[in-house]
Amino acid sequence: MQVCHLAVDIGASSGRHIIGTVENGVMKLTEVYRFENGLVEKNGHLCWDLDSLTKSVIAGIREAHEQGYTPVTMGIDTWAVDFVLLDKEGHRIGDPVAYRDSRTDGVREKLEKSGQLLFAEHYARTGIQYQKFNTAYQLLALKEEHPEQLEAAEAFLMIPDYLCWVLTGKMANEYTNATTTALVGAESKDWDFDLIRRLGLPEKIFQKIEVPGTVLGNFRPEIAGQVGFDTKVVLPASHDTGSAYLAVPAKDENAIFLSSGTWSLMGVENKAPITDETSCTDNFTNEGGYEYRFRYLKNIMGLWMIQSVRREAGALSGTRPSFPQLIAAAKECADIKTVVNVDDPRFLAPKSMIEEIKAACAEQGSPLPDLIGAVMQVIYNSLSDDYRRTAETLSRLTGKTFTAVNIVGGGCQDMYLNQRTANAVGLPVYAGPVEGTALGNLMVQFLEEGIFKDLAEARAAIRRSFEIKEILPEA
Protein backbone atom coordinates (compact mmCIF):
# COMPACT_ATOMS: atom_id res chain seq x y z
CA MET A 1 0.00 0.00 0.00
CA GLN A 2 1.25 3.47 -0.92
CA VAL A 3 2.43 5.73 1.90
CA CYS A 4 -0.51 7.91 2.93
CA HIS A 5 -1.55 10.60 5.39
CA LEU A 6 -4.88 11.47 7.00
CA ALA A 7 -6.63 14.83 7.39
CA VAL A 8 -9.60 15.06 9.74
CA ASP A 9 -11.37 18.23 8.61
CA ILE A 10 -14.33 19.29 10.77
CA GLY A 11 -16.71 22.12 10.00
CA ALA A 12 -19.77 23.47 11.71
CA SER A 13 -22.13 21.11 9.87
CA SER A 14 -20.02 18.07 8.97
CA GLY A 15 -16.64 16.43 9.16
CA ARG A 16 -14.56 14.42 6.71
CA HIS A 17 -11.66 11.99 6.95
CA ILE A 18 -9.55 12.40 3.83
CA ILE A 19 -6.54 10.30 2.84
CA GLY A 20 -3.79 12.15 1.00
CA THR A 21 -1.01 10.70 -1.14
CA VAL A 22 1.70 12.16 -3.36
CA GLU A 23 3.12 10.34 -6.37
CA ASN A 24 5.51 11.93 -8.86
CA GLY A 25 4.70 15.32 -7.39
CA VAL A 26 0.94 14.92 -7.86
CA MET A 27 -1.43 14.98 -4.90
CA LYS A 28 -4.45 12.73 -4.64
CA LEU A 29 -7.27 12.97 -2.08
CA THR A 30 -9.66 10.15 -1.14
CA GLU A 31 -12.57 10.66 1.23
CA VAL A 32 -12.98 7.61 3.46
CA TYR A 33 -15.50 8.81 6.05
CA ARG A 34 -18.03 11.58 6.55
CA PHE A 35 -20.16 12.49 9.54
CA GLU A 36 -22.67 15.07 10.67
CA ASN A 37 -21.91 17.84 13.13
CA GLY A 38 -24.17 20.51 14.55
CA LEU A 39 -25.45 22.41 17.54
CA VAL A 40 -27.59 21.14 20.37
CA GLU A 41 -29.41 23.19 23.00
CA LYS A 42 -28.22 22.36 26.50
CA ASN A 43 -28.69 24.19 29.79
CA GLY A 44 -29.94 27.28 27.98
CA HIS A 45 -27.03 27.51 25.52
CA LEU A 46 -26.15 26.39 22.01
CA CYS A 47 -23.46 23.74 22.43
CA TRP A 48 -21.38 21.27 20.45
CA ASP A 49 -22.04 17.56 20.99
CA LEU A 50 -18.40 16.91 21.74
CA ASP A 51 -18.90 13.29 22.80
CA SER A 52 -20.47 12.48 19.44
CA LEU A 53 -17.76 14.46 17.65
CA THR A 54 -15.02 12.53 19.44
CA LYS A 55 -16.63 9.18 18.61
CA SER A 56 -16.92 10.21 14.95
CA VAL A 57 -13.24 11.18 14.79
CA ILE A 58 -12.19 7.79 16.17
CA ALA A 59 -14.70 5.91 14.00
CA GLY A 60 -13.35 7.60 10.88
CA ILE A 61 -9.75 6.71 11.74
CA ARG A 62 -10.82 3.09 12.22
CA GLU A 63 -12.76 3.16 8.94
CA ALA A 64 -9.69 4.42 7.07
CA HIS A 65 -7.72 1.41 8.35
CA GLU A 66 -10.54 -0.98 7.49
CA GLN A 67 -10.50 0.36 3.94
CA GLY A 68 -6.83 -0.58 3.69
CA TYR A 69 -5.15 2.71 4.61
CA THR A 70 -2.56 3.00 7.38
CA PRO A 71 -1.58 6.67 7.46
CA VAL A 72 1.92 7.45 8.71
CA THR A 73 0.72 10.80 10.06
CA MET A 74 -2.61 12.49 10.74
CA GLY A 75 -3.85 15.95 11.70
CA ILE A 76 -7.10 17.60 12.81
CA ASP A 77 -8.50 21.01 11.90
CA THR A 78 -11.78 22.63 12.99
CA TRP A 79 -13.38 26.04 13.27
CA ALA A 80 -11.88 28.61 15.64
CA VAL A 81 -12.64 30.39 18.96
CA ASP A 82 -14.49 27.60 20.83
CA PHE A 83 -12.85 25.75 23.70
CA VAL A 84 -12.99 23.14 26.45
CA LEU A 85 -11.89 23.42 30.08
CA LEU A 86 -10.46 20.42 31.92
CA ASP A 87 -10.01 19.85 35.65
CA LYS A 88 -6.93 18.33 37.30
CA GLU A 89 -8.21 14.81 36.56
CA GLY A 90 -8.68 15.63 32.90
CA HIS A 91 -12.48 15.73 33.07
CA ARG A 92 -14.39 18.32 31.04
CA ILE A 93 -15.84 21.20 32.99
CA GLY A 94 -19.19 22.56 31.86
CA ASP A 95 -20.62 22.46 28.36
CA PRO A 96 -18.71 23.20 25.13
CA VAL A 97 -20.74 26.31 24.27
CA ALA A 98 -20.67 27.31 20.60
CA TYR A 99 -19.75 30.69 19.18
CA ARG A 100 -23.26 31.26 17.80
CA ASP A 101 -24.65 31.33 21.34
CA SER A 102 -25.80 34.71 22.67
CA ARG A 103 -23.87 34.63 25.96
CA THR A 104 -21.28 37.12 24.72
CA ASP A 105 -23.82 39.83 23.89
CA GLY A 106 -22.64 43.11 25.41
CA VAL A 107 -19.31 41.85 26.80
CA ARG A 108 -17.20 44.32 24.84
CA GLU A 109 -19.51 47.17 25.84
CA LYS A 110 -19.15 46.27 29.54
CA LEU A 111 -15.35 46.21 29.23
CA GLU A 112 -15.26 49.61 27.59
CA LYS A 113 -17.86 51.21 29.87
CA SER A 114 -15.92 50.11 32.95
CA GLY A 115 -12.66 51.37 31.48
CA GLN A 116 -11.13 47.93 32.01
CA LEU A 117 -10.08 47.55 28.38
CA LEU A 118 -10.81 49.68 25.34
CA PHE A 119 -11.06 47.70 22.13
CA ALA A 120 -8.53 49.94 20.38
CA GLU A 121 -5.87 48.79 22.83
CA HIS A 122 -7.05 45.18 22.66
CA TYR A 123 -6.67 45.30 18.88
CA ALA A 124 -3.28 47.00 19.00
CA ARG A 125 -1.97 44.21 21.21
CA THR A 126 -3.45 41.18 19.45
CA GLY A 127 -4.43 42.37 15.97
CA ILE A 128 -7.67 40.38 16.18
CA GLN A 129 -10.84 41.93 14.81
CA TYR A 130 -13.92 42.50 16.90
CA GLN A 131 -16.37 39.64 16.79
CA LYS A 132 -18.74 39.30 19.67
CA PHE A 133 -17.87 35.61 20.00
CA ASN A 134 -14.09 35.99 20.29
CA THR A 135 -12.75 33.55 22.86
CA ALA A 136 -11.70 36.34 25.20
CA TYR A 137 -15.34 37.44 25.41
CA GLN A 138 -16.54 33.85 25.79
CA LEU A 139 -14.22 33.37 28.78
CA LEU A 140 -15.46 36.59 30.35
CA ALA A 141 -19.07 35.53 29.82
CA LEU A 142 -18.28 32.19 31.46
CA LYS A 143 -16.56 33.98 34.35
CA GLU A 144 -19.73 35.97 34.97
CA GLU A 145 -22.15 33.05 34.65
CA HIS A 146 -20.10 30.20 36.12
CA PRO A 147 -17.02 31.54 37.95
CA GLU A 148 -16.66 28.18 39.69
CA GLN A 149 -15.85 26.53 36.36
CA LEU A 150 -12.86 28.79 35.72
CA GLU A 151 -11.74 28.36 39.33
CA ALA A 152 -11.74 24.57 38.90
CA ALA A 153 -10.01 24.62 35.52
CA GLU A 154 -6.46 23.39 35.08
CA ALA A 155 -6.32 23.38 31.28
CA PHE A 156 -7.76 25.36 28.37
CA LEU A 157 -7.92 23.52 25.04
CA MET A 158 -9.51 24.66 21.82
CA ILE A 159 -11.65 22.10 20.00
CA PRO A 160 -8.90 20.58 17.81
CA ASP A 161 -6.48 20.73 20.77
CA TYR A 162 -8.98 18.72 22.80
CA LEU A 163 -9.46 16.10 20.09
CA CYS A 164 -5.68 15.70 19.75
CA TRP A 165 -5.40 15.31 23.53
CA VAL A 166 -8.02 12.55 23.45
CA LEU A 167 -5.95 10.74 20.82
CA THR A 168 -2.47 11.29 22.26
CA GLY A 169 -2.72 12.35 25.90
CA LYS A 170 -0.57 15.39 25.04
CA MET A 171 -1.79 18.95 25.67
CA ALA A 172 -0.84 21.93 23.54
CA ASN A 173 -2.46 25.05 22.12
CA GLU A 174 -1.83 25.19 18.37
CA TYR A 175 -0.70 28.63 17.20
CA THR A 176 -3.10 29.44 14.35
CA ASN A 177 -6.17 28.63 16.41
CA ALA A 178 -4.77 30.22 19.58
CA THR A 179 -4.45 33.57 17.83
CA THR A 180 -8.23 33.68 17.27
CA THR A 181 -8.75 33.89 21.05
CA ALA A 182 -7.67 37.58 20.97
CA LEU A 183 -5.32 36.68 23.83
CA VAL A 184 -2.09 36.14 21.83
CA GLY A 185 0.30 39.01 21.17
CA ALA A 186 0.56 39.86 17.48
CA GLU A 187 4.26 40.64 17.85
CA SER A 188 5.23 38.15 20.56
CA LYS A 189 3.25 35.27 18.98
CA ASP A 190 2.69 33.97 22.50
CA TRP A 191 0.05 34.35 25.19
CA ASP A 192 -0.27 37.97 26.32
CA PHE A 193 -0.30 37.24 30.02
CA ASP A 194 -0.50 40.92 30.96
CA LEU A 195 -3.76 41.12 28.99
CA ILE A 196 -4.97 37.84 30.48
CA ARG A 197 -4.32 39.18 34.00
CA ARG A 198 -6.12 42.44 33.26
CA LEU A 199 -9.17 40.46 32.16
CA GLY A 200 -9.06 38.50 35.41
CA LEU A 201 -8.54 35.14 33.69
CA PRO A 202 -6.41 32.36 35.24
CA GLU A 203 -2.96 32.20 33.63
CA LYS A 204 -2.30 28.58 34.55
CA ILE A 205 -4.92 27.13 32.19
CA PHE A 206 -3.16 28.17 28.97
CA GLN A 207 -0.86 25.57 27.44
CA LYS A 208 2.39 25.99 25.55
CA ILE A 209 1.73 27.30 22.05
CA GLU A 210 3.01 24.94 19.36
CA VAL A 211 3.31 25.76 15.65
CA PRO A 212 1.96 23.80 12.68
CA GLY A 213 4.26 20.91 11.82
CA THR A 214 4.87 19.99 15.47
CA VAL A 215 4.67 16.25 16.08
CA LEU A 216 2.40 16.02 19.10
CA GLY A 217 2.89 12.28 19.65
CA ASN A 218 1.50 8.87 18.87
CA PHE A 219 -1.89 7.43 19.79
CA ARG A 220 -2.61 6.44 23.35
CA PRO A 221 -2.52 2.61 23.58
CA GLU A 222 -6.31 2.45 24.06
CA ILE A 223 -6.89 4.54 20.91
CA ALA A 224 -4.46 2.43 18.88
CA GLY A 225 -6.37 -0.62 20.08
CA GLN A 226 -9.70 0.85 18.98
CA VAL A 227 -8.59 1.88 15.49
CA GLY A 228 -6.26 -1.05 14.75
CA PHE A 229 -2.97 0.79 14.23
CA ASP A 230 -0.71 3.54 15.58
CA THR A 231 0.48 6.73 13.91
CA LYS A 232 1.99 10.16 14.54
CA VAL A 233 -0.38 13.03 15.25
CA VAL A 234 0.97 16.19 13.62
CA LEU A 235 -0.42 19.64 14.34
CA PRO A 236 -1.58 21.23 11.08
CA ALA A 237 -2.82 24.80 10.95
CA SER A 238 -5.67 23.60 13.14
CA HIS A 239 -7.85 26.63 12.44
CA ASP A 240 -9.59 25.55 9.24
CA THR A 241 -9.02 28.94 7.61
CA GLY A 242 -5.31 28.63 8.30
CA SER A 243 -5.32 25.30 6.50
CA ALA A 244 -7.46 26.61 3.65
CA TYR A 245 -5.13 29.56 3.06
CA LEU A 246 -2.19 27.14 2.78
CA ALA A 247 -3.95 25.42 -0.11
CA VAL A 248 -4.50 28.58 -2.18
CA PRO A 249 -2.58 28.00 -5.45
CA ALA A 250 -1.88 31.68 -6.06
CA LYS A 251 0.46 32.40 -8.96
CA ASP A 252 1.92 35.53 -7.37
CA GLU A 253 1.78 37.63 -4.20
CA ASN A 254 -0.86 39.97 -5.59
CA ALA A 255 -3.80 37.60 -5.25
CA ILE A 256 -6.71 37.93 -2.85
CA PHE A 257 -7.48 34.72 -0.99
CA LEU A 258 -11.09 33.72 -0.32
CA SER A 259 -11.85 30.65 1.76
CA SER A 260 -15.50 30.03 0.94
CA GLY A 261 -17.56 27.88 3.26
CA THR A 262 -19.92 28.49 6.16
CA TRP A 263 -17.87 31.67 6.57
CA SER A 264 -16.23 33.63 3.79
CA LEU A 265 -12.72 34.60 4.87
CA MET A 266 -11.35 37.14 2.43
CA GLY A 267 -7.86 38.55 2.66
CA VAL A 268 -4.15 38.20 1.94
CA GLU A 269 -1.01 36.77 3.51
CA ASN A 270 1.30 39.27 5.19
CA LYS A 271 4.72 38.82 6.73
CA ALA A 272 3.90 41.26 9.56
CA PRO A 273 0.68 42.24 11.36
CA ILE A 274 -1.13 45.48 10.61
CA THR A 275 -2.53 46.77 13.90
CA ASP A 276 -2.88 50.50 13.34
CA GLU A 277 -5.98 52.58 14.05
CA THR A 278 -7.25 52.45 10.46
CA SER A 279 -7.05 48.67 10.37
CA CYS A 280 -8.85 48.56 13.71
CA THR A 281 -11.62 50.84 12.44
CA ASP A 282 -12.06 48.70 9.32
CA ASN A 283 -12.11 45.61 11.56
CA PHE A 284 -9.61 43.49 9.67
CA THR A 285 -7.98 40.67 11.57
CA ASN A 286 -4.39 39.39 11.78
CA GLU A 287 -4.74 35.67 12.42
CA GLY A 288 -1.60 33.61 12.82
CA GLY A 289 -0.64 31.37 9.93
CA TYR A 290 1.87 28.75 8.87
CA GLU A 291 5.51 29.81 9.32
CA TYR A 292 4.25 32.84 11.26
CA ARG A 293 2.58 34.34 8.20
CA PHE A 294 -0.41 36.52 9.06
CA ARG A 295 -3.79 35.96 7.50
CA TYR A 296 -4.95 39.53 7.12
CA LEU A 297 -8.62 39.16 6.39
CA LYS A 298 -12.23 39.99 7.01
CA ASN A 299 -14.83 37.51 8.25
CA ILE A 300 -17.96 37.61 6.08
CA MET A 301 -21.12 35.70 6.99
CA GLY A 302 -20.66 33.47 3.95
CA LEU A 303 -22.57 30.40 2.84
CA TRP A 304 -24.15 30.06 6.27
CA MET A 305 -27.01 32.15 4.91
CA ILE A 306 -27.51 29.83 1.92
CA GLN A 307 -27.16 26.71 4.08
CA SER A 308 -29.78 28.07 6.47
CA VAL A 309 -32.23 28.89 3.67
CA ARG A 310 -31.73 25.39 2.24
CA ARG A 311 -32.52 23.75 5.61
CA GLU A 312 -35.61 25.90 6.11
CA ALA A 313 -36.88 25.34 2.57
CA GLY A 314 -36.52 21.61 3.12
CA ALA A 315 -38.44 21.76 6.39
CA LEU A 316 -41.23 23.74 4.72
CA SER A 317 -41.58 21.51 1.64
CA GLY A 318 -40.52 18.16 3.06
CA THR A 319 -37.69 17.89 0.50
CA ARG A 320 -34.45 19.80 0.90
CA PRO A 321 -33.61 21.56 -2.40
CA SER A 322 -30.23 21.01 -4.00
CA PHE A 323 -27.79 23.89 -4.35
CA PRO A 324 -28.26 23.91 -8.16
CA GLN A 325 -32.03 24.24 -7.59
CA LEU A 326 -31.47 27.22 -5.28
CA ILE A 327 -29.16 28.83 -7.82
CA ALA A 328 -31.75 28.34 -10.57
CA ALA A 329 -34.39 29.93 -8.34
CA ALA A 330 -32.12 32.92 -7.72
CA LYS A 331 -31.53 33.41 -11.45
CA GLU A 332 -35.27 33.56 -12.01
CA CYS A 333 -35.29 36.61 -9.72
CA ALA A 334 -32.24 38.28 -11.28
CA ASP A 335 -34.11 41.58 -11.62
CA ILE A 336 -34.02 42.01 -7.83
CA LYS A 337 -31.10 44.30 -6.97
CA THR A 338 -31.62 44.63 -3.21
CA VAL A 339 -28.54 44.35 -0.98
CA VAL A 340 -28.45 43.75 2.79
CA ASN A 341 -25.51 43.89 5.18
CA VAL A 342 -24.56 40.22 5.46
CA ASP A 343 -22.31 41.04 8.42
CA ASP A 344 -25.20 42.27 10.55
CA PRO A 345 -25.31 40.16 13.75
CA ARG A 346 -29.02 39.57 13.07
CA PHE A 347 -27.96 36.89 10.56
CA LEU A 348 -25.65 35.04 12.96
CA ALA A 349 -28.26 32.67 14.42
CA PRO A 350 -31.81 33.82 13.55
CA LYS A 351 -34.79 31.57 14.22
CA SER A 352 -35.60 31.89 10.51
CA MET A 353 -32.99 33.09 8.02
CA ILE A 354 -35.66 33.50 5.34
CA GLU A 355 -37.82 35.73 7.53
CA GLU A 356 -34.80 37.67 8.82
CA ILE A 357 -33.69 38.52 5.27
CA LYS A 358 -37.23 39.53 4.33
CA ALA A 359 -37.46 41.72 7.43
CA ALA A 360 -34.14 43.42 6.66
CA CYS A 361 -35.30 44.15 3.10
CA ALA A 362 -38.66 45.51 4.29
CA GLU A 363 -36.95 47.77 6.86
CA GLN A 364 -34.94 49.45 4.10
CA GLY A 365 -37.99 49.86 1.86
CA SER A 366 -37.37 46.95 -0.50
CA PRO A 367 -39.95 44.29 0.38
CA LEU A 368 -39.44 40.90 -1.29
CA PRO A 369 -42.00 38.70 -3.03
CA ASP A 370 -42.78 35.47 -1.20
CA LEU A 371 -40.29 33.42 -3.23
CA ILE A 372 -37.23 31.44 -2.16
CA GLY A 373 -35.53 32.64 -5.33
CA ALA A 374 -35.97 36.26 -4.23
CA VAL A 375 -34.30 35.55 -0.89
CA MET A 376 -31.47 33.70 -2.64
CA GLN A 377 -30.91 36.54 -5.11
CA VAL A 378 -30.59 39.01 -2.23
CA ILE A 379 -27.97 36.76 -0.64
CA TYR A 380 -25.97 36.58 -3.88
CA ASN A 381 -26.27 40.34 -4.38
CA SER A 382 -25.15 40.98 -0.83
CA LEU A 383 -22.23 38.54 -0.70
CA SER A 384 -20.74 39.73 -3.99
CA ASP A 385 -21.15 43.37 -2.92
CA ASP A 386 -19.41 42.64 0.38
CA TYR A 387 -16.57 40.95 -1.50
CA ARG A 388 -16.23 44.08 -3.66
CA ARG A 389 -16.05 46.40 -0.66
CA THR A 390 -13.63 44.09 1.13
CA ALA A 391 -11.29 43.94 -1.89
CA GLU A 392 -11.29 47.73 -2.12
CA THR A 393 -10.53 48.08 1.58
CA LEU A 394 -7.75 45.46 1.39
CA SER A 395 -6.10 47.44 -1.40
CA ARG A 396 -6.29 50.63 0.64
CA LEU A 397 -4.97 49.05 3.85
CA THR A 398 -2.13 47.05 2.27
CA GLY A 399 -1.19 49.40 -0.57
CA LYS A 400 -1.38 46.49 -3.01
CA THR A 401 -2.93 46.33 -6.45
CA PHE A 402 -4.47 42.91 -6.86
CA THR A 403 -4.45 40.74 -9.97
CA ALA A 404 -6.92 37.96 -9.10
CA VAL A 405 -9.18 36.36 -6.50
CA ASN A 406 -8.38 32.75 -5.60
CA ILE A 407 -11.35 30.90 -4.08
CA VAL A 408 -10.93 27.59 -2.26
CA GLY A 409 -13.35 25.46 -0.26
CA GLY A 410 -16.81 24.13 -0.91
CA GLY A 411 -18.12 27.52 -2.01
CA CYS A 412 -15.81 27.54 -5.05
CA GLN A 413 -18.25 25.08 -6.67
CA ASP A 414 -20.97 27.77 -6.82
CA MET A 415 -20.27 29.12 -10.29
CA TYR A 416 -23.08 31.67 -10.04
CA LEU A 417 -21.46 33.22 -6.97
CA ASN A 418 -18.03 32.96 -8.62
CA GLN A 419 -19.27 34.91 -11.64
CA ARG A 420 -21.01 37.48 -9.46
CA THR A 421 -17.74 37.86 -7.50
CA ALA A 422 -15.64 38.34 -10.65
CA ASN A 423 -18.11 40.95 -11.90
CA ALA A 424 -18.27 42.80 -8.59
CA VAL A 425 -14.52 42.82 -7.86
CA GLY A 426 -13.53 43.35 -11.48
CA LEU A 427 -10.80 40.69 -11.38
CA PRO A 428 -10.40 37.14 -12.69
CA VAL A 429 -11.54 34.50 -10.22
CA TYR A 430 -9.68 31.19 -9.92
CA ALA A 431 -11.91 28.59 -8.28
CA GLY A 432 -10.44 25.51 -6.65
CA PRO A 433 -9.46 23.25 -5.12
CA VAL A 434 -12.73 22.29 -3.44
CA GLU A 435 -11.18 20.45 -0.50
CA GLY A 436 -8.91 23.37 0.35
CA THR A 437 -9.03 22.93 4.10
CA ALA A 438 -8.27 19.21 4.14
CA LEU A 439 -5.57 19.79 1.54
CA GLY A 440 -3.93 22.49 3.65
CA ASN A 441 -4.04 20.13 6.63
CA LEU A 442 -2.28 17.46 4.56
CA MET A 443 0.27 19.92 3.17
CA VAL A 444 1.68 20.52 6.65
CA GLN A 445 2.03 16.75 7.07
CA PHE A 446 3.70 16.45 3.65
CA LEU A 447 6.12 19.26 4.56
CA GLU A 448 6.87 17.75 7.98
CA GLU A 449 7.69 14.44 6.26
CA GLY A 450 9.95 16.15 3.71
CA ILE A 451 7.81 15.28 0.68
CA PHE A 452 8.00 18.92 -0.42
CA LYS A 453 10.92 21.19 0.41
CA ASP A 454 8.83 24.31 1.06
CA LEU A 455 5.38 25.84 0.75
CA ALA A 456 6.04 27.24 -2.73
CA GLU A 457 6.81 23.76 -4.04
CA ALA A 458 3.69 22.35 -2.36
CA ARG A 459 1.48 25.07 -3.85
CA ALA A 460 2.94 24.41 -7.30
CA ALA A 461 1.94 20.76 -6.85
CA ILE A 462 -1.65 21.84 -6.14
CA ARG A 463 -1.81 23.57 -9.52
CA ARG A 464 -0.64 20.33 -11.18
CA SER A 465 -2.96 18.12 -9.18
CA PHE A 466 -6.38 19.78 -9.18
CA GLU A 467 -8.67 21.53 -11.61
CA ILE A 468 -8.63 25.30 -11.14
CA LYS A 469 -11.40 27.07 -13.05
CA GLU A 470 -10.89 30.58 -14.41
CA ILE A 471 -13.89 32.94 -14.34
CA LEU A 472 -13.41 36.29 -16.06
CA PRO A 473 -15.49 39.41 -15.31
CA GLU A 474 -18.34 39.87 -17.76
CA ALA A 475 -18.28 42.99 -19.86
Secondary structure as GFF3:
##gff-version 3
##sequence-region A 1 475
A	DSSP	beta_strand	5	10	.	.	.	ID=ss1
A	DSSP	beta_strand	14	23	.	.	.	ID=ss2
A	DSSP	beta_strand	26	36	.	.	.	ID=ss3
A	DSSP	beta_strand	39	42	.	.	.	ID=ss4
A	DSSP	beta_strand	45	48	.	.	.	ID=ss5
A	DSSP	alpha_helix	50	66	.	.	.	ID=ss6
A	DSSP	beta_strand	73	77	.	.	.	ID=ss7
A	DSSP	beta_strand	83	86	.	.	.	ID=ss8
A	DSSP	beta_strand	92	93	.	.	.	ID=ss9
A	DSSP	three_ten_helix	102	104	.	.	.	ID=ss10
A	DSSP	alpha_helix	107	114	.	.	.	ID=ss11
A	DSSP	alpha_helix	119	126	.	.	.	ID=ss12
A	DSSP	alpha_helix	135	145	.	.	.	ID=ss13
A	DSSP	alpha_helix	147	152	.	.	.	ID=ss14
A	DSSP	beta_strand	155	158	.	.	.	ID=ss15
A	DSSP	alpha_helix	159	168	.	.	.	ID=ss16
A	DSSP	beta_strand	173	174	.	.	.	ID=ss17
A	DSSP	alpha_helix	175	178	.	.	.	ID=ss18
A	DSSP	three_ten_helix	179	181	.	.	.	ID=ss19
A	DSSP	alpha_helix	193	198	.	.	.	ID=ss20
A	DSSP	three_ten_helix	203	205	.	.	.	ID=ss21
A	DSSP	beta_strand	209	210	.	.	.	ID=ss22
A	DSSP	beta_strand	215	218	.	.	.	ID=ss23
A	DSSP	alpha_helix	221	227	.	.	.	ID=ss24
A	DSSP	beta_strand	232	234	.	.	.	ID=ss25
A	DSSP	alpha_helix	240	246	.	.	.	ID=ss26
A	DSSP	beta_strand	255	260	.	.	.	ID=ss27
A	DSSP	beta_strand	264	270	.	.	.	ID=ss28
A	DSSP	alpha_helix	277	282	.	.	.	ID=ss29
A	DSSP	beta_strand	285	288	.	.	.	ID=ss30
A	DSSP	three_ten_helix	290	292	.	.	.	ID=ss31
A	DSSP	beta_strand	294	300	.	.	.	ID=ss32
A	DSSP	alpha_helix	304	317	.	.	.	ID=ss33
A	DSSP	alpha_helix	323	331	.	.	.	ID=ss34
A	DSSP	three_ten_helix	345	347	.	.	.	ID=ss35
A	DSSP	alpha_helix	353	363	.	.	.	ID=ss36
A	DSSP	alpha_helix	372	398	.	.	.	ID=ss37
A	DSSP	beta_strand	404	408	.	.	.	ID=ss38
A	DSSP	three_ten_helix	410	413	.	.	.	ID=ss39
A	DSSP	alpha_helix	415	425	.	.	.	ID=ss40
A	DSSP	beta_strand	429	431	.	.	.	ID=ss41
A	DSSP	alpha_helix	436	448	.	.	.	ID=ss42
A	DSSP	alpha_helix	455	465	.	.	.	ID=ss43
A	DSSP	beta_strand	469	471	.	.	.	ID=ss44
###
